[in-house]
């Protein structure tokens, strides 16, 4: 069975004056997950700022967390970690995703996939557009081998 396409997709599903309802979908070569997050209105802008310019060196690492693992809080959890795997600056995205949607059984996934700097730049451009419009989606695709 061929593997899935590696990607991270953030979709605005519930714009509100007080929060931004988003769904995060992520897949690696063999694992996938999705979760709903009740994000701050400027959260996508903060993610964009955090990952802009990555990587600056082979030791560069960036982290961003959406939501919480605390089950007493509404919404799920997603942790993103960009890092370089070697001295040549090959970049990877590590995703940990935990769903908190009562319509589905509890589930989580953790996986890593490679990312190219040009694809990350395009993802940042899309994030900024989604942030401005408070609608739409941003997609970061891993390279196809």
N, CA, C and O atoms as CSV, one atom per row, in Angstrom:
chain,resi,resn,atom,element,x,y,z
A,1,UNK,N,N,0.846,-1.179,0.000
A,1,UNK,CA,C,0.000,0.000,0.000
A,1,UNK,C,C,0.888,1.237,0.000
A,1,UNK,O,O,1.761,1.356,0.860
A,2,UNK,N,N,0.696,2.148,-0.924
A,2,UNK,CA,C,1.512,3.357,-0.957
A,2,UNK,C,C,1.211,4.251,0.243
A,2,UNK,O,O,0.107,4.222,0.787
A,3,UNK,N,N,2.198,5.041,0.648
A,3,UNK,CA,C,2.034,5.938,1.784
A,3,UNK,C,C,1.161,7.134,1.443
A,3,UNK,O,O,0.892,7.414,0.274
A,4,UNK,N,N,0.731,7.823,2.466
A,4,UNK,CA,C,-0.065,9.036,2.295
A,4,UNK,C,C,0.848,10.195,1.912
A,4,UNK,O,O,2.068,10.110,2.049
A,5,UNK,N,N,0.256,11.255,1.441
A,5,UNK,CA,C,1.010,12.477,1.183
A,5,UNK,C,C,1.237,13.167,2.523
A,5,UNK,O,O,0.300,13.360,3.298
A,6,UNK,N,N,2.471,13.531,2.785
A,6,UNK,CA,C,2.795,14.232,4.024
A,6,UNK,C,C,2.363,15.684,3.915
A,6,UNK,O,O,2.692,16.368,2.946
A,7,UNK,N,N,1.616,16.152,4.922
A,7,UNK,CA,C,1.165,17.539,4.882
A,7,UNK,C,C,0.652,17.991,6.246
A,7,UNK,O,O,0.368,17.187,7.134
A,8,UNK,N,N,0.548,19.295,6.371
A,8,UNK,CA,C,-0.098,19.954,7.508
A,8,UNK,C,C,-1.079,20.942,6.902
A,8,UNK,O,O,-0.696,21.770,6.075
A,9,UNK,N,N,-2.343,20.863,7.307
A,9,UNK,CA,C,-3.365,21.764,6.787
A,9,UNK,C,C,-4.113,22.380,7.957
A,9,UNK,O,O,-4.573,21.676,8.855
A,10,UNK,N,N,-4.228,23.702,7.937
A,10,UNK,CA,C,-4.965,24.437,8.959
A,10,UNK,C,C,-6.140,25.126,8.264
A,10,UNK,O,O,-5.953,25.900,7.326
A,11,UNK,N,N,-7.354,24.833,8.739
A,11,UNK,CA,C,-8.574,25.326,8.104
A,11,UNK,C,C,-9.405,26.101,9.125
A,11,UNK,O,O,-9.648,25.615,10.230
A,12,UNK,N,N,-9.835,27.295,8.757
A,12,UNK,CA,C,-10.761,28.042,9.606
A,12,UNK,C,C,-12.151,27.454,9.407
A,12,UNK,O,O,-12.672,27.428,8.292
A,13,UNK,N,N,-12.745,26.981,10.503
A,13,UNK,CA,C,-14.076,26.364,10.423
A,13,UNK,C,C,-15.133,27.151,11.192
A,13,UNK,O,O,-16.330,26.977,10.961
A,14,UNK,N,N,-14.696,28.010,12.099
A,14,UNK,CA,C,-15.655,28.705,12.958
A,14,UNK,C,C,-15.115,30.072,13.361
A,14,UNK,O,O,-14.626,30.235,14.479
A,15,UNK,N,N,-15.197,31.071,12.455
A,15,UNK,CA,C,-14.766,32.412,12.855
A,15,UNK,C,C,-15.770,33.002,13.844
A,15,UNK,O,O,-16.979,32.858,13.664
A,16,UNK,N,N,-15.278,33.653,14.868
A,16,UNK,CA,C,-16.114,34.217,15.919
A,16,UNK,C,C,-15.455,35.521,16.374
A,16,UNK,O,O,-14.236,35.647,16.258
A,17,UNK,N,N,-16.195,36.471,16.873
A,17,UNK,CA,C,-15.575,37.710,17.353
A,17,UNK,C,C,-14.592,37.494,18.515
A,17,UNK,O,O,-13.712,38.325,18.741
A,18,UNK,N,N,-14.737,36.388,19.250
A,18,UNK,CA,C,-13.903,36.159,20.432
A,18,UNK,C,C,-12.798,35.120,20.240
A,18,UNK,O,O,-11.852,35.086,21.026
A,19,UNK,N,N,-12.896,34.272,19.212
A,19,UNK,CA,C,-11.898,33.228,18.981
A,19,UNK,C,C,-11.934,32.824,17.515
A,19,UNK,O,O,-12.814,33.243,16.763
A,20,UNK,N,N,-10.978,32.017,17.127
A,20,UNK,CA,C,-10.936,31.492,15.773
A,20,UNK,C,C,-10.985,29.970,15.866
A,20,UNK,O,O,-10.033,29.342,16.329
A,21,UNK,N,N,-12.094,29.380,15.426
A,21,UNK,CA,C,-12.204,27.927,15.413
A,21,UNK,C,C,-11.465,27.382,14.200
A,21,UNK,O,O,-11.795,27.718,13.063
A,22,UNK,N,N,-10.473,26.546,14.442
A,22,UNK,CA,C,-9.708,25.965,13.341
A,22,UNK,C,C,-9.668,24.444,13.492
A,22,UNK,O,O,-9.798,23.912,14.594
A,23,UNK,N,N,-9.489,23.767,12.379
A,23,UNK,CA,C,-9.201,22.344,12.403
A,23,UNK,C,C,-7.819,22.165,11.811
A,23,UNK,O,O,-7.463,22.786,10.809
A,24,UNK,N,N,-7.054,21.307,12.450
A,24,UNK,CA,C,-5.710,21.005,11.980
A,24,UNK,C,C,-5.695,19.550,11.544
A,24,UNK,O,O,-6.037,18.650,12.311
A,25,UNK,N,N,-5.295,19.337,10.305
A,25,UNK,CA,C,-5.143,18.006,9.742
A,25,UNK,C,C,-3.659,17.811,9.442
A,25,UNK,O,O,-3.010,18.713,8.911
A,26,UNK,N,N,-3.124,16.654,9.775
A,26,UNK,CA,C,-1.727,16.380,9.476
A,26,UNK,C,C,-1.575,14.914,9.112
A,26,UNK,O,O,-2.263,14.049,9.653
A,27,UNK,N,N,-0.666,14.648,8.190
A,27,UNK,CA,C,-0.385,13.266,7.819
A,27,UNK,C,C,1.092,13.122,7.496
A,27,UNK,O,O,1.726,14.020,6.944
A,28,UNK,N,N,1.609,11.973,7.857
A,28,UNK,CA,C,2.961,11.594,7.489
A,28,UNK,C,C,2.858,10.463,6.492
A,28,UNK,O,O,1.805,10.261,5.887
A,29,UNK,N,N,3.924,9.734,6.316
A,29,UNK,CA,C,3.900,8.662,5.322
A,29,UNK,C,C,2.963,7.524,5.716
A,29,UNK,O,O,2.449,6.828,4.841
A,30,UNK,N,N,2.725,7.315,7.028
A,30,UNK,CA,C,1.865,6.210,7.464
A,30,UNK,C,C,0.861,6.580,8.547
A,30,UNK,O,O,-0.029,5.788,8.855
A,31,UNK,N,N,0.988,7.765,9.128
A,31,UNK,CA,C,0.098,8.160,10.214
A,31,UNK,C,C,-0.581,9.471,9.863
A,31,UNK,O,O,-0.074,10.254,9.059
A,32,UNK,N,N,-1.745,9.703,10.480
A,32,UNK,CA,C,-2.476,10.941,10.250
A,32,UNK,C,C,-3.301,11.264,11.485
A,32,UNK,O,O,-3.565,10.391,12.313
A,33,UNK,N,N,-3.703,12.513,11.605
A,33,UNK,CA,C,-4.553,12.924,12.707
A,33,UNK,C,C,-5.218,14.245,12.398
A,33,UNK,O,O,-4.824,14.961,11.476
A,34,UNK,N,N,-6.241,14.559,13.190
A,34,UNK,CA,C,-6.965,15.816,13.041
A,34,UNK,C,C,-7.484,16.236,14.403
A,34,UNK,O,O,-7.776,15.397,15.255
A,35,UNK,N,N,-7.594,17.534,14.602
A,35,UNK,CA,C,-8.143,18.046,15.851
A,35,UNK,C,C,-8.766,19.414,15.618
A,35,UNK,O,O,-8.409,20.128,14.680
A,36,UNK,N,N,-9.698,19.761,16.484
A,36,UNK,CA,C,-10.331,21.084,16.450
A,36,UNK,C,C,-9.729,21.915,17.579
A,36,UNK,O,O,-9.578,21.448,18.708
A,37,UNK,N,N,-9.393,23.149,17.248
A,37,UNK,CA,C,-8.752,24.058,18.198
A,37,UNK,C,C,-9.575,25.338,18.294
A,37,UNK,O,O,-10.045,25.857,17.281
A,38,UNK,N,N,-9.746,25.842,19.503
A,38,UNK,CA,C,-10.318,27.165,19.715
A,38,UNK,C,C,-9.142,28.107,19.931
A,38,UNK,O,O,-8.631,28.238,21.044
A,39,UNK,N,N,-8.719,28.761,18.856
A,39,UNK,CA,C,-7.504,29.557,18.853
A,39,UNK,C,C,-7.787,31.024,19.145
A,39,UNK,O,O,-8.898,31.514,18.940
A,40,UNK,N,N,-6.767,31.705,19.624
A,40,UNK,CA,C,-6.848,33.156,19.775
A,40,UNK,C,C,-6.946,33.774,18.381
A,40,UNK,O,O,-6.488,33.183,17.403
A,41,UNK,N,N,-7.536,34.952,18.293
A,41,UNK,CA,C,-7.750,35.598,17.002
A,41,UNK,C,C,-6.446,35.865,16.255
A,41,UNK,O,O,-6.442,35.895,15.025
A,42,UNK,N,N,-5.333,36.060,16.979
A,42,UNK,CA,C,-4.045,36.336,16.337
A,42,UNK,C,C,-3.128,35.111,16.281
A,42,UNK,O,O,-1.939,35.240,15.991
A,43,UNK,N,N,-3.668,33.943,16.553
A,43,UNK,CA,C,-2.842,32.736,16.675
A,43,UNK,C,C,-2.130,32.363,15.372
A,43,UNK,O,O,-0.964,31.969,15.408
A,44,UNK,N,N,-2.792,32.476,14.241
A,44,UNK,CA,C,-2.135,32.127,12.982
A,44,UNK,C,C,-1.019,33.104,12.652
A,44,UNK,O,O,0.001,32.719,12.082
A,45,UNK,N,N,-1.210,34.357,13.008
A,45,UNK,CA,C,-0.157,35.361,12.833
A,45,UNK,C,C,1.048,35.039,13.724
A,45,UNK,O,O,2.195,35.187,13.301
A,46,UNK,N,N,0.784,34.603,14.947
A,46,UNK,CA,C,1.887,34.243,15.858
A,46,UNK,C,C,2.644,33.021,15.339
A,46,UNK,O,O,3.871,32.968,15.430
A,47,UNK,N,N,1.921,32.041,14.797
A,47,UNK,CA,C,2.597,30.882,14.198
A,47,UNK,C,C,3.472,31.334,13.041
A,47,UNK,O,O,4.632,30.936,12.941
A,48,UNK,N,N,2.923,32.157,12.176
A,48,UNK,CA,C,3.665,32.664,11.021
A,48,UNK,C,C,4.954,33.369,11.452
A,48,UNK,O,O,6.017,33.129,10.879
A,49,UNK,N,N,4.857,34.225,12.447
A,49,UNK,CA,C,6.030,34.948,12.953
A,49,UNK,C,C,7.054,33.980,13.548
A,49,UNK,O,O,8.258,34.161,13.369
A,50,UNK,N,N,6.580,32.967,14.248
A,50,UNK,CA,C,7.475,31.997,14.891
A,50,UNK,C,C,8.292,31.215,13.874
A,50,UNK,O,O,9.477,30.968,14.099
A,51,UNK,N,N,7.684,30.821,12.762
A,51,UNK,CA,C,8.389,29.953,11.812
A,51,UNK,C,C,9.040,30.709,10.653
A,51,UNK,O,O,9.787,30.112,9.877
A,52,UNK,N,N,8.770,32.019,10.522
A,52,UNK,CA,C,9.342,32.801,9.421
A,52,UNK,C,C,10.868,32.750,9.456
A,52,UNK,O,O,11.482,32.875,10.516
A,53,UNK,N,N,11.461,32.565,8.295
A,53,UNK,CA,C,12.910,32.579,8.172
A,53,UNK,C,C,13.597,31.272,8.532
A,53,UNK,O,O,14.825,31.192,8.504
A,54,UNK,N,N,12.824,30.247,8.870
A,54,UNK,CA,C,13.423,28.964,9.228
A,54,UNK,C,C,13.992,28.296,7.987
A,54,UNK,O,O,13.332,28.329,6.949
A,55,UNK,N,N,15.150,27.706,8.027
A,55,UNK,CA,C,16.125,27.658,9.120
A,55,UNK,C,C,17.191,28.738,8.954
A,55,UNK,O,O,17.569,29.092,7.837
A,56,UNK,N,N,17.662,29.248,10.072
A,56,UNK,CA,C,18.758,30.218,10.029
A,56,UNK,C,C,20.111,29.543,10.168
A,56,UNK,O,O,21.136,30.130,9.820
A,57,UNK,N,N,20.128,28.316,10.673
A,57,UNK,CA,C,21.345,27.522,10.798
A,57,UNK,C,C,20.941,26.056,10.911
A,57,UNK,O,O,19.755,25.735,10.995
A,58,UNK,N,N,21.931,25.174,10.911
A,58,UNK,CA,C,21.630,23.744,11.032
A,58,UNK,C,C,21.183,23.372,12.446
A,58,UNK,O,O,20.739,22.249,12.687
A,59,UNK,N,N,21.301,24.320,13.378
A,59,UNK,CA,C,20.877,24.078,14.761
A,59,UNK,C,C,19.551,24.768,15.089
A,59,UNK,O,O,19.074,24.694,16.221
A,60,UNK,N,N,18.962,25.438,14.101
A,60,UNK,CA,C,17.719,26.169,14.317
A,60,UNK,C,C,16.585,25.192,14.654
A,60,UNK,O,O,16.472,24.119,14.060
A,61,UNK,N,N,15.763,25.581,15.604
A,61,UNK,CA,C,14.590,24.797,15.986
A,61,UNK,C,C,13.493,25.766,16.378
A,61,UNK,O,O,13.735,26.712,17.127
A,62,UNK,N,N,12.290,25.537,15.879
A,62,UNK,CA,C,11.142,26.387,16.198
A,62,UNK,C,C,10.014,25.493,16.694
A,62,UNK,O,O,9.797,24.403,16.165
A,63,UNK,N,N,9.297,25.962,17.714
A,63,UNK,CA,C,8.173,25.210,18.284
A,63,UNK,C,C,6.947,26.109,18.375
A,63,UNK,O,O,7.046,27.314,18.607
A,64,UNK,N,N,5.787,25.482,18.184
A,64,UNK,CA,C,4.527,26.191,18.377
A,64,UNK,C,C,3.492,25.187,18.865
A,64,UNK,O,O,3.443,24.054,18.386
A,65,UNK,N,N,2.667,25.604,19.818
A,65,UNK,CA,C,1.639,24.721,20.380
A,65,UNK,C,C,0.280,25.394,20.259
A,65,UNK,O,O,0.110,26.559,20.619
A,66,UNK,N,N,-0.680,24.639,19.748
A,66,UNK,CA,C,-2.088,25.043,19.720
A,66,UNK,C,C,-2.822,24.243,20.782
A,66,UNK,O,O,-2.583,23.045,20.931
A,67,UNK,N,N,-3.712,24.893,21.521
A,67,UNK,CA,C,-4.569,24.189,22.470
A,67,UNK,C,C,-3.815,23.641,23.667
A,67,UNK,O,O,-2.714,24.087,23.993
A,68,UNK,N,N,-4.440,22.656,24.318
A,68,UNK,CA,C,-3.875,22.054,25.517
A,68,UNK,C,C,-4.275,20.585,25.596
A,68,UNK,O,O,-5.284,20.165,25.030
A,69,UNK,N,N,-3.464,19.823,26.305
A,69,UNK,CA,C,-3.807,18.413,26.545
A,69,UNK,C,C,-4.754,18.269,27.738
A,69,UNK,O,O,-5.237,17.171,28.015
A,70,UNK,N,N,-5.019,19.356,28.434
A,70,UNK,CA,C,-5.906,19.347,29.596
A,70,UNK,C,C,-7.329,19.040,29.135
A,70,UNK,O,O,-7.941,19.843,28.429
A,71,UNK,N,N,-7.852,17.893,29.528
A,71,UNK,CA,C,-9.174,17.463,29.073
A,71,UNK,C,C,-10.317,18.288,29.661
A,71,UNK,O,O,-11.455,18.173,29.206
A,72,UNK,N,N,-10.031,19.124,30.672
A,72,UNK,CA,C,-11.093,19.974,31.214
A,72,UNK,C,C,-11.304,21.222,30.348
A,72,UNK,O,O,-12.249,21.979,30.572
A,73,UNK,N,N,-10.432,21.436,29.366
A,73,UNK,CA,C,-10.561,22.571,28.447
A,73,UNK,C,C,-11.106,22.078,27.114
A,73,UNK,O,O,-10.763,20.986,26.662
A,74,UNK,N,N,-11.948,22.879,26.491
A,74,UNK,CA,C,-12.522,22.503,25.196
A,74,UNK,C,C,-11.448,22.561,24.109
A,74,UNK,O,O,-10.533,23.384,24.160
A,75,UNK,N,N,-11.578,21.690,23.150
A,75,UNK,CA,C,-10.669,21.687,22.014
A,75,UNK,C,C,-9.527,20.709,22.196
A,75,UNK,O,O,-9.310,20.171,23.281
A,76,UNK,N,N,-8.809,20.494,21.119
A,76,UNK,CA,C,-7.710,19.542,21.108
A,76,UNK,C,C,-6.362,20.195,21.316
A,76,UNK,O,O,-6.244,21.267,21.909
A,77,UNK,N,N,-5.347,19.513,20.808
A,77,UNK,CA,C,-3.957,19.913,21.024
A,77,UNK,C,C,-3.159,19.587,19.771
A,77,UNK,O,O,-3.368,18.551,19.142
A,78,UNK,N,N,-2.242,20.481,19.416
A,78,UNK,CA,C,-1.318,20.208,18.325
A,78,UNK,C,C,0.002,20.906,18.616
A,78,UNK,O,O,0.050,22.119,18.818
A,79,UNK,N,N,1.062,20.124,18.635
A,79,UNK,CA,C,2.408,20.650,18.827
A,79,UNK,C,C,3.169,20.523,17.516
A,79,UNK,O,O,3.157,19.468,16.882
A,80,UNK,N,N,3.831,21.603,17.112
A,80,UNK,CA,C,4.635,21.618,15.891
A,80,UNK,C,C,6.085,21.934,16.267
A,80,UNK,O,O,6.344,22.842,17.056
A,81,UNK,N,N,7.024,21.180,15.696
A,81,UNK,CA,C,8.444,21.439,15.921
A,81,UNK,C,C,9.170,21.338,14.601
A,81,UNK,O,O,9.231,20.267,13.997
A,82,UNK,N,N,9.722,22.452,14.153
A,82,UNK,CA,C,10.576,22.476,12.976
A,82,UNK,C,C,12.017,22.345,13.443
A,82,UNK,O,O,12.430,23.008,14.394
A,83,UNK,N,N,12.776,21.495,12.777
A,83,UNK,CA,C,14.179,21.313,13.146
A,83,UNK,C,C,14.962,20.830,11.934
A,83,UNK,O,O,14.385,20.370,10.948
A,84,UNK,N,N,16.283,20.941,12.021
A,84,UNK,CA,C,17.166,20.441,10.978
A,84,UNK,C,C,17.738,19.107,11.436
A,84,UNK,O,O,18.146,18.960,12.588
A,85,UNK,N,N,17.764,18.149,10.540
A,85,UNK,CA,C,18.202,16.802,10.908
A,85,UNK,C,C,19.692,16.571,10.692
A,85,UNK,O,O,20.228,15.547,11.114
A,86,UNK,N,N,20.367,17.520,10.035
A,86,UNK,CA,C,21.798,17.330,9.789
A,86,UNK,C,C,22.469,18.678,9.547
A,86,UNK,O,O,21.808,19.716,9.531
A,87,UNK,N,N,23.771,18.653,9.363
A,87,UNK,CA,C,24.548,19.864,9.141
A,87,UNK,C,C,24.251,20.552,7.827
A,87,UNK,O,O,24.589,21.723,7.653
A,88,UNK,N,N,23.624,19.846,6.896
A,88,UNK,CA,C,23.274,20.433,5.601
A,88,UNK,C,C,21.963,21.220,5.678
A,88,UNK,O,O,21.563,21.855,4.702
A,89,UNK,N,N,21.302,21.180,6.824
A,89,UNK,CA,C,20.080,21.953,7.011
A,89,UNK,C,C,18.822,21.300,6.474
A,89,UNK,O,O,17.835,21.994,6.229
A,90,UNK,N,N,18.822,19.974,6.280
A,90,UNK,CA,C,17.592,19.299,5.858
A,90,UNK,C,C,16.543,19.474,6.950
A,90,UNK,O,O,16.769,19.120,8.107
A,91,UNK,N,N,15.396,20.022,6.567
A,91,UNK,CA,C,14.373,20.431,7.532
A,91,UNK,C,C,13.268,19.388,7.658
A,91,UNK,O,O,12.903,18.715,6.693
A,92,UNK,N,N,12.745,19.277,8.885
A,92,UNK,CA,C,11.654,18.349,9.177
A,92,UNK,C,C,10.637,19.031,10.078
A,92,UNK,O,O,10.965,19.935,10.847
A,93,UNK,N,N,9.405,18.580,9.965
A,93,UNK,CA,C,8.336,19.030,10.849
A,93,UNK,C,C,7.875,17.840,11.669
A,93,UNK,O,O,7.444,16.825,11.123
A,94,UNK,N,N,7.969,17.973,12.986
A,94,UNK,CA,C,7.436,16.966,13.892
A,94,UNK,C,C,6.071,17.460,14.357
A,94,UNK,O,O,5.936,18.597,14.809
A,95,UNK,N,N,5.062,16.600,14.244
A,95,UNK,CA,C,3.691,16.938,14.606
A,95,UNK,C,C,3.222,15.984,15.692
A,95,UNK,O,O,3.367,14.768,15.566
A,96,UNK,N,N,2.661,16.536,16.756
A,96,UNK,CA,C,1.930,15.729,17.736
A,96,UNK,C,C,0.521,16.296,17.763
A,96,UNK,O,O,0.331,17.499,17.942
A,97,UNK,N,N,-0.453,15.439,17.587
A,97,UNK,CA,C,-1.838,15.899,17.473
A,97,UNK,C,C,-2.728,15.018,18.342
A,97,UNK,O,O,-2.645,13.791,18.296
A,98,UNK,N,N,-3.583,15.667,19.139
A,98,UNK,CA,C,-4.489,14.963,20.043
A,98,UNK,C,C,-5.886,15.511,19.805
A,98,UNK,O,O,-6.108,16.720,19.873
A,99,UNK,N,N,-6.829,14.613,19.526
A,99,UNK,CA,C,-8.197,15.042,19.266
A,99,UNK,C,C,-9.002,15.054,20.559
A,99,UNK,O,O,-8.804,14.217,21.440
A,100,UNK,N,N,-9.910,16.018,20.655
A,100,UNK,CA,C,-10.776,16.133,21.831
A,100,UNK,C,C,-12.217,16.331,21.380
A,100,UNK,O,O,-12.981,17.055,22.018
A,101,UNK,N,N,-12.582,15.688,20.288
A,101,UNK,CA,C,-13.936,15.818,19.763
A,101,UNK,C,C,-14.770,14.660,20.302
A,101,UNK,O,O,-14.461,13.497,20.045
A,102,UNK,N,N,-15.816,14.973,21.043
A,102,UNK,CA,C,-16.614,13.940,21.702
A,102,UNK,C,C,-17.357,13.026,20.716
A,102,UNK,O,O,-17.868,11.977,21.107
A,103,UNK,N,N,-17.414,13.423,19.446
A,103,UNK,CA,C,-18.085,12.579,18.452
A,103,UNK,C,C,-17.226,11.375,18.046
A,103,UNK,O,O,-17.723,10.437,17.421
A,104,UNK,N,N,-15.938,11.404,18.402
A,104,UNK,CA,C,-15.013,10.353,17.984
A,104,UNK,C,C,-14.305,9.780,19.205
A,104,UNK,O,O,-14.227,10.440,20.241
A,105,UNK,N,N,-13.787,8.555,19.094
A,105,UNK,CA,C,-12.995,7.997,20.197
A,105,UNK,C,C,-11.718,8.822,20.394
A,105,UNK,O,O,-11.207,9.413,19.443
A,106,UNK,N,N,-11.207,8.862,21.623
A,106,UNK,CA,C,-9.954,9.570,21.881
A,106,UNK,C,C,-8.867,9.015,20.982
A,106,UNK,O,O,-8.751,7.801,20.814
A,107,UNK,N,N,-8.075,9.899,20.406
A,107,UNK,CA,C,-7.021,9.464,19.497
A,107,UNK,C,C,-5.892,10.478,19.492
A,107,UNK,O,O,-6.090,11.657,19.783
A,108,UNK,N,N,-4.692,9.991,19.152
A,108,UNK,CA,C,-3.541,10.875,19.016
A,108,UNK,C,C,-2.571,10.275,18.014
A,108,UNK,O,O,-2.627,9.083,17.710
A,109,UNK,N,N,-1.685,11.110,17.507
A,109,UNK,CA,C,-0.660,10.668,16.575
A,109,UNK,C,C,0.563,11.561,16.740
A,109,UNK,O,O,0.457,12.731,17.106
A,110,UNK,N,N,1.721,10.980,16.461
A,110,UNK,CA,C,2.969,11.744,16.481
A,110,UNK,C,C,3.848,11.213,15.358
A,110,UNK,O,O,4.099,10.012,15.271
A,111,UNK,N,N,4.311,12.112,14.505
A,111,UNK,CA,C,5.119,11.702,13.366
A,111,UNK,C,C,5.912,12.896,12.854
A,111,UNK,O,O,5.705,14.033,13.276
A,112,UNK,N,N,6.813,12.611,11.944
A,112,UNK,CA,C,7.692,13.622,11.373
A,112,UNK,C,C,7.708,13.467,9.863
A,112,UNK,O,O,7.625,12.354,9.343
A,113,UNK,N,N,7.817,14.597,9.157
A,113,UNK,CA,C,8.023,14.523,7.714
A,113,UNK,C,C,8.938,15.670,7.266
A,113,UNK,O,O,8.995,16.715,7.913
A,114,UNK,N,N,9.656,15.462,6.144
A,114,UNK,CA,C,10.561,16.506,5.654
A,114,UNK,C,C,9.786,17.678,5.060
A,114,UNK,O,O,8.686,17.508,4.535
A,115,UNK,N,N,10.373,18.863,5.150
A,115,UNK,CA,C,9.796,20.060,4.525
A,115,UNK,C,C,10.899,20.815,3.795
A,115,UNK,O,O,12.058,20.803,4.211
A,116,UNK,N,N,10.531,21.460,2.722
A,116,UNK,CA,C,11.462,22.275,1.957
A,116,UNK,C,C,11.258,23.742,2.315
A,116,UNK,O,O,10.121,24.171,2.509
A,117,UNK,N,N,12.342,24.525,2.406
A,117,UNK,CA,C,12.195,25.948,2.763
A,117,UNK,C,C,11.231,26.713,1.856
A,117,UNK,O,O,10.469,27.545,2.348
A,118,UNK,N,N,11.242,26.458,0.553
A,118,UNK,CA,C,10.328,27.165,-0.355
A,118,UNK,C,C,8.870,26.830,-0.040
A,118,UNK,O,O,8.003,27.700,-0.114
A,119,UNK,N,N,8.600,25.569,0.313
A,119,UNK,CA,C,7.235,25.179,0.685
A,119,UNK,C,C,6.821,25.829,2.004
A,119,UNK,O,O,5.662,26.203,2.180
A,120,UNK,N,N,7.766,25.959,2.922
A,120,UNK,CA,C,7.487,26.629,4.193
A,120,UNK,C,C,7.182,28.108,3.956
A,120,UNK,O,O,6.284,28.662,4.591
A,121,UNK,N,N,7.920,28.753,3.049
A,121,UNK,CA,C,7.648,30.159,2.713
A,121,UNK,C,C,6.234,30.320,2.148
A,121,UNK,O,O,5.539,31.278,2.486
A,122,UNK,N,N,5.807,29.395,1.297
A,122,UNK,CA,C,4.460,29.452,0.722
A,122,UNK,C,C,3.405,29.237,1.808
A,122,UNK,O,O,2.365,29.896,1.803
A,123,UNK,N,N,3.669,28.328,2.725
A,123,UNK,CA,C,2.760,28.080,3.843
A,123,UNK,C,C,2.597,29.347,4.691
A,123,UNK,O,O,1.485,29.680,5.102
A,124,UNK,N,N,3.678,30.034,4.946
A,124,UNK,CA,C,3.636,31.284,5.720
A,124,UNK,C,C,2.799,32.329,4.982
A,124,UNK,O,O,2.004,33.038,5.599
A,125,UNK,N,N,2.975,32.425,3.664
A,125,UNK,CA,C,2.168,33.362,2.875
A,125,UNK,C,C,0.675,33.016,3.009
A,125,UNK,O,O,-0.158,33.905,3.183
A,126,UNK,N,N,0.353,31.738,2.928
A,126,UNK,CA,C,-1.041,31.306,3.072
A,126,UNK,C,C,-1.567,31.587,4.477
A,126,UNK,O,O,-2.701,32.039,4.635
A,127,UNK,N,N,-0.750,31.321,5.499
A,127,UNK,CA,C,-1.161,31.605,6.881
A,127,UNK,C,C,-1.503,33.081,7.055
A,127,UNK,O,O,-2.503,33.422,7.688
A,128,UNK,N,N,-0.676,33.949,6.495
A,128,UNK,CA,C,-0.917,35.384,6.622
A,128,UNK,C,C,-2.212,35.792,5.929
A,128,UNK,O,O,-2.929,36.663,6.421
A,129,UNK,N,N,-2.514,35.173,4.798
A,129,UNK,CA,C,-3.761,35.456,4.095
A,129,UNK,C,C,-4.965,34.977,4.909
A,129,UNK,O,O,-5.957,35.695,5.034
A,130,UNK,N,N,-4.879,33.779,5.455
A,130,UNK,CA,C,-5.959,33.244,6.286
A,130,UNK,C,C,-6.152,34.129,7.519
A,130,UNK,O,O,-7.283,34.406,7.918
A,131,UNK,N,N,-5.050,34.568,8.115
A,131,UNK,CA,C,-5.123,35.433,9.295
A,131,UNK,C,C,-5.823,36.752,8.955
A,131,UNK,O,O,-6.684,37.207,9.708
A,132,UNK,N,N,-5.461,37.361,7.835
A,132,UNK,CA,C,-6.093,38.634,7.423
A,132,UNK,C,C,-7.587,38.477,7.190
A,132,UNK,O,O,-8.381,39.320,7.608
A,133,UNK,N,N,-7.970,37.377,6.512
A,133,UNK,CA,C,-9.367,37.167,6.126
A,133,UNK,C,C,-10.190,36.438,7.178
A,133,UNK,O,O,-11.419,36.416,7.107
A,134,UNK,N,N,-9.509,35.837,8.158
A,134,UNK,CA,C,-10.176,35.013,9.172
A,134,UNK,C,C,-11.034,33.933,8.501
A,134,UNK,O,O,-12.094,33.566,9.007
A,135,UNK,N,N,-10.558,33.433,7.357
A,135,UNK,CA,C,-11.222,32.339,6.641
A,135,UNK,C,C,-10.220,31.682,5.701
A,135,UNK,O,O,-9.152,32.227,5.421
A,136,UNK,N,N,-10.592,30.494,5.220
A,136,UNK,CA,C,-9.747,29.780,4.268
A,136,UNK,C,C,-8.871,28.744,4.941
A,136,UNK,O,O,-9.143,28.318,6.064
A,137,UNK,N,N,-7.812,28.340,4.243
A,137,UNK,CA,C,-6.916,27.324,4.779
A,137,UNK,C,C,-5.491,27.559,4.290
A,137,UNK,O,O,-5.255,28.254,3.302
A,138,UNK,N,N,-4.564,26.965,5.005
A,138,UNK,CA,C,-3.143,27.009,4.653
A,138,UNK,C,C,-2.642,25.576,4.628
A,138,UNK,O,O,-2.952,24.787,5.521
A,139,UNK,N,N,-1.861,25.237,3.595
A,139,UNK,CA,C,-1.389,23.876,3.393
A,139,UNK,C,C,0.108,23.839,3.237
A,139,UNK,O,O,0.670,24.531,2.388
A,140,UNK,N,N,0.758,23.033,4.052
A,140,UNK,CA,C,2.200,22.774,3.932
A,140,UNK,C,C,2.347,21.324,3.501
A,140,UNK,O,O,2.045,20.407,4.265
A,141,UNK,N,N,2.811,21.120,2.281
A,141,UNK,CA,C,2.999,19.762,1.770
A,141,UNK,C,C,4.468,19.370,1.902
A,141,UNK,O,O,5.371,20.173,1.669
A,142,UNK,N,N,4.675,18.124,2.278
A,142,UNK,CA,C,6.022,17.584,2.276
A,142,UNK,C,C,6.419,17.254,0.847
A,142,UNK,O,O,5.554,17.106,-0.016
A,143,UNK,N,N,7.720,17.137,0.586
A,143,UNK,CA,C,8.155,16.804,-0.771
A,143,UNK,C,C,7.710,15.404,-1.174
A,143,UNK,O,O,7.627,14.500,-0.343
A,144,UNK,N,N,7.430,15.244,-2.437
A,144,UNK,CA,C,7.048,13.923,-2.952
A,144,UNK,C,C,8.285,13.239,-3.479
A,144,UNK,O,O,9.027,13.812,-4.277
A,145,UNK,N,N,8.512,12.025,-3.039
A,145,UNK,CA,C,9.709,11.278,-3.463
A,145,UNK,C,C,9.336,10.178,-4.404
A,145,UNK,O,O,10.206,9.442,-4.869
